[in-house]
């Protein structure tokens, strides 16, 4: 049964047949909706395999899969608005490391999650791939400890990959 639009008045993009695709970085396109289970800790994961941005020096395109995982609190990001937001990087020039940190900070500002991590798996250019990872756990909570643990494990998982070639 479709939900009553009054239940989610802040969602304007989902179901809109006249979606406008912006070509400049725009965090203002992001929308949220209420988490119906704020007392439960659970993961929401997005895999975005068609992410593109531009090298800020050469203007060449950079292609990546962006992985976003978070534990929501009160608000959650609406997926179509996230898609449009990520699309807005298409003509945006930033280094890979900047891109993942910008995404993380924008999503923290938007929904104040308990925990979030963003990992960019960029395709090689010039024989080198860059895979920046960043995370955040709400200070003073178990999620702050989770962030440190996941950060350490992320590095160990990468080293295992390198050692087992």
ZAFI-709955 format. One record per residue (C-alpha): residue number from 1; x negated, y negated, z. Coordinates in Angstrom, 1 decimal. Layout:
BEGIN
+-------+--------+--------+--------+
! tivex !     xx !     yy !     zz !
+-------+--------+--------+--------+
!   NUM !      X !      Y !      Z !
...
+-------+--------+--------+--------+
! end
This chain:
BEGIN
+-------+--------+--------+--------+
! tivex !     xx !     yy !     zz !
+-------+--------+--------+--------+
!     1 !    0.0 !    0.0 !    0.0 !
!     2 !   -1.5 !   -3.4 !   -0.9 !
!     3 !   -2.3 !   -5.6 !    2.0 !
!     4 !   -0.5 !   -8.9 !    2.5 !
!     5 !   -2.7 !  -11.7 !    1.3 !
!     6 !   -2.0 !  -13.6 !    4.5 !
!     7 !   -4.0 !  -10.9 !    6.3 !
!     8 !   -7.1 !  -12.0 !    4.4 !
!     9 !   -6.7 !  -15.6 !    3.4 !
!    10 !  -10.5 !  -16.2 !    3.1 !
!    11 !  -10.9 !  -13.7 !    0.3 !
!    12 !  -10.4 !  -15.4 !   -3.0 !
!    13 !  -12.6 !  -13.5 !   -5.5 !
!    14 !  -11.4 !   -9.9 !   -5.1 !
!    15 !   -8.7 !   -9.3 !   -7.6 !
!    16 !   -9.2 !  -12.6 !   -9.4 !
!    17 !   -9.2 !  -12.0 !  -13.1 !
!    18 !  -10.8 !  -15.4 !  -13.9 !
!    19 !  -14.0 !  -14.9 !  -12.1 !
!    20 !  -16.7 !  -17.5 !  -12.9 !
!    21 !  -20.3 !  -16.2 !  -13.0 !
!    22 !  -22.7 !  -18.8 !  -11.8 !
!    23 !  -26.2 !  -19.0 !  -13.2 !
!    24 !  -27.8 !  -20.8 !  -10.3 !
!    25 !  -28.5 !  -19.5 !   -6.8 !
!    26 !  -25.3 !  -20.0 !   -4.8 !
!    27 !  -24.8 !  -18.7 !   -1.2 !
!    28 !  -21.5 !  -20.6 !   -1.1 !
!    29 !  -19.9 !  -17.9 !   -3.2 !
!    30 !  -20.2 !  -15.4 !   -0.3 !
!    31 !  -16.9 !  -14.5 !    1.5 !
!    32 !  -16.1 !  -12.5 !    4.6 !
!    33 !  -13.3 !  -10.6 !    6.1 !
!    34 !  -12.6 !   -9.4 !    9.6 !
!    35 !  -14.1 !   -6.1 !   10.8 !
!    36 !  -11.3 !   -4.0 !   12.0 !
!    37 !  -13.6 !   -1.9 !   14.2 !
!    38 !  -15.9 !   -4.4 !   16.0 !
!    39 !  -16.2 !   -2.1 !   19.0 !
!    40 !  -17.8 !    0.7 !   16.9 !
!    41 !  -21.3 !    0.6 !   15.7 !
!    42 !  -21.5 !    1.8 !   12.1 !
!    43 !  -23.6 !    1.2 !    9.0 !
!    44 !  -22.4 !   -0.6 !    5.8 !
!    45 !  -24.8 !    0.0 !    2.9 !
!    46 !  -25.0 !   -1.7 !   -0.5 !
!    47 !  -27.3 !   -0.5 !   -3.3 !
!    48 !  -27.7 !   -3.1 !   -6.0 !
!    49 !  -29.7 !   -1.5 !   -8.8 !
!    50 !  -29.3 !   -4.2 !  -11.4 !
!    51 !  -30.8 !   -7.2 !   -9.5 !
!    52 !  -32.7 !   -9.8 !  -11.5 !
!    53 !  -34.5 !  -13.0 !  -10.6 !
!    54 !  -37.3 !  -15.0 !  -12.2 !
!    55 !  -41.0 !  -15.3 !  -11.4 !
!    56 !  -41.4 !  -18.8 !  -10.1 !
!    57 !  -44.7 !  -19.2 !  -11.9 !
!    58 !  -44.3 !  -17.5 !  -15.3 !
!    59 !  -40.5 !  -17.6 !  -15.6 !
!    60 !  -40.6 !  -13.9 !  -16.5 !
!    61 !  -37.7 !  -11.7 !  -15.3 !
!    62 !  -38.1 !   -9.5 !  -12.3 !
!    63 !  -35.9 !   -6.4 !  -12.0 !
!    64 !  -35.2 !   -4.6 !   -8.7 !
!    65 !  -32.9 !   -2.5 !   -6.7 !
!    66 !  -31.9 !   -4.4 !   -3.6 !
!    67 !  -30.8 !   -2.3 !   -0.6 !
!    68 !  -28.8 !   -4.0 !    2.1 !
!    69 !  -27.8 !   -2.2 !    5.2 !
!    70 !  -26.1 !   -3.7 !    8.2 !
!    71 !  -24.2 !   -3.0 !   11.4 !
!    72 !  -21.2 !   -5.5 !   11.4 !
!    73 !  -19.9 !   -7.4 !   14.3 !
!    74 !  -16.8 !   -9.6 !   13.8 !
!    75 !  -17.2 !  -10.4 !   10.1 !
!    76 !  -18.1 !   -8.4 !    7.1 !
!    77 !  -19.3 !   -9.5 !    3.6 !
!    78 !  -16.8 !   -8.9 !    0.8 !
!    79 !  -18.5 !   -6.8 !   -1.9 !
!    80 !  -17.4 !   -8.8 !   -5.0 !
!    81 !  -18.6 !  -12.0 !   -3.5 !
!    82 !  -21.9 !  -10.2 !   -2.7 !
!    83 !  -22.2 !   -9.1 !   -6.3 !
!    84 !  -21.6 !  -12.7 !   -7.5 !
!    85 !  -24.1 !  -14.0 !   -4.9 !
!    86 !  -26.8 !  -11.5 !   -6.1 !
!    87 !  -26.0 !  -12.4 !   -9.7 !
!    88 !  -26.7 !  -16.0 !   -8.9 !
!    89 !  -30.4 !  -15.1 !   -8.5 !
!    90 !  -30.5 !  -14.3 !  -12.2 !
!    91 !  -32.1 !  -17.7 !  -13.2 !
!    92 !  -33.5 !  -18.4 !   -9.7 !
!    93 !  -37.3 !  -18.4 !   -9.4 !
!    94 !  -38.8 !  -17.0 !   -6.2 !
!    95 !  -41.4 !  -14.5 !   -5.2 !
!    96 !  -40.1 !  -11.0 !   -4.3 !
!    97 !  -40.9 !  -11.5 !   -0.6 !
!    98 !  -38.9 !  -14.8 !   -0.6 !
!    99 !  -35.9 !  -13.1 !   -2.3 !
!   100 !  -35.4 !  -10.5 !    0.4 !
!   101 !  -35.8 !  -13.0 !    3.2 !
!   102 !  -33.4 !  -15.5 !    1.6 !
!   103 !  -30.8 !  -12.7 !    1.2 !
!   104 !  -31.2 !  -11.6 !    4.8 !
!   105 !  -31.0 !  -15.1 !    6.2 !
!   106 !  -28.0 !  -16.0 !    4.1 !
!   107 !  -26.1 !  -12.9 !    5.2 !
!   108 !  -27.0 !  -13.5 !    8.9 !
!   109 !  -25.7 !  -17.1 !    8.6 !
!   110 !  -22.6 !  -15.8 !    6.9 !
!   111 !  -21.5 !  -13.0 !    9.2 !
!   112 !  -23.8 !  -12.8 !   12.2 !
!   113 !  -24.3 !   -9.0 !   12.1 !
!   114 !  -25.6 !   -7.0 !   15.0 !
!   115 !  -28.3 !   -5.6 !   12.7 !
!   116 !  -29.3 !   -6.1 !    9.0 !
!   117 !  -32.1 !   -5.0 !    6.7 !
!   118 !  -32.9 !   -5.9 !    3.1 !
!   119 !  -35.3 !   -4.0 !    1.0 !
!   120 !  -36.3 !   -4.9 !   -2.5 !
!   121 !  -37.7 !   -2.2 !   -4.8 !
!   122 !  -39.0 !   -4.3 !   -7.7 !
!   123 !  -40.1 !   -2.7 !  -10.9 !
!   124 !  -43.8 !   -2.9 !  -11.7 !
!   125 !  -45.1 !   -5.8 !  -13.7 !
!   126 !  -48.8 !   -5.8 !  -14.6 !
!   127 !  -49.1 !   -2.3 !  -13.1 !
!   128 !  -48.1 !   -3.3 !   -9.6 !
!   129 !  -44.7 !   -3.0 !   -7.9 !
!   130 !  -43.8 !   -5.0 !   -4.9 !
!   131 !  -41.3 !   -3.6 !   -2.4 !
!   132 !  -40.7 !   -6.2 !    0.4 !
!   133 !  -38.7 !   -5.2 !    3.4 !
!   134 !  -37.2 !   -7.3 !    6.2 !
!   135 !  -34.9 !   -6.7 !    9.0 !
!   136 !  -33.2 !   -8.4 !   12.0 !
!   137 !  -31.6 !   -7.1 !   15.2 !
!   138 !  -29.6 !   -9.5 !   17.4 !
!   139 !  -31.9 !  -10.7 !   20.2 !
!   140 !  -31.3 !   -9.3 !   23.7 !
!   141 !  -29.4 !   -6.3 !   22.4 !
!   142 !  -30.2 !   -2.7 !   21.5 !
!   143 !  -30.3 !   -3.9 !   17.9 !
!   144 !  -33.4 !   -5.9 !   18.6 !
!   145 !  -35.1 !   -2.7 !   19.6 !
!   146 !  -33.6 !   -0.9 !   16.6 !
!   147 !  -35.1 !   -3.6 !   14.3 !
!   148 !  -38.6 !   -3.0 !   15.7 !
!   149 !  -38.2 !    0.7 !   15.5 !
!   150 !  -36.9 !    0.7 !   11.9 !
!   151 !  -39.6 !   -1.8 !   10.9 !
!   152 !  -42.3 !    0.6 !   12.2 !
!   153 !  -40.6 !    3.6 !   10.6 !
!   154 !  -40.3 !    1.8 !    7.3 !
!   155 !  -44.1 !    1.3 !    7.2 !
!   156 !  -44.7 !    4.9 !    8.2 !
!   157 !  -42.3 !    6.2 !    5.5 !
!   158 !  -44.2 !    4.1 !    2.9 !
!   159 !  -47.6 !    5.5 !    4.1 !
!   160 !  -46.3 !    9.1 !    3.9 !
!   161 !  -45.3 !    8.4 !    0.3 !
!   162 !  -48.8 !    7.0 !   -0.5 !
!   163 !  -50.6 !    9.9 !    1.3 !
!   164 !  -48.5 !   12.6 !   -0.5 !
!   165 !  -49.1 !   11.5 !   -4.1 !
+-------+--------+--------+--------+
! end
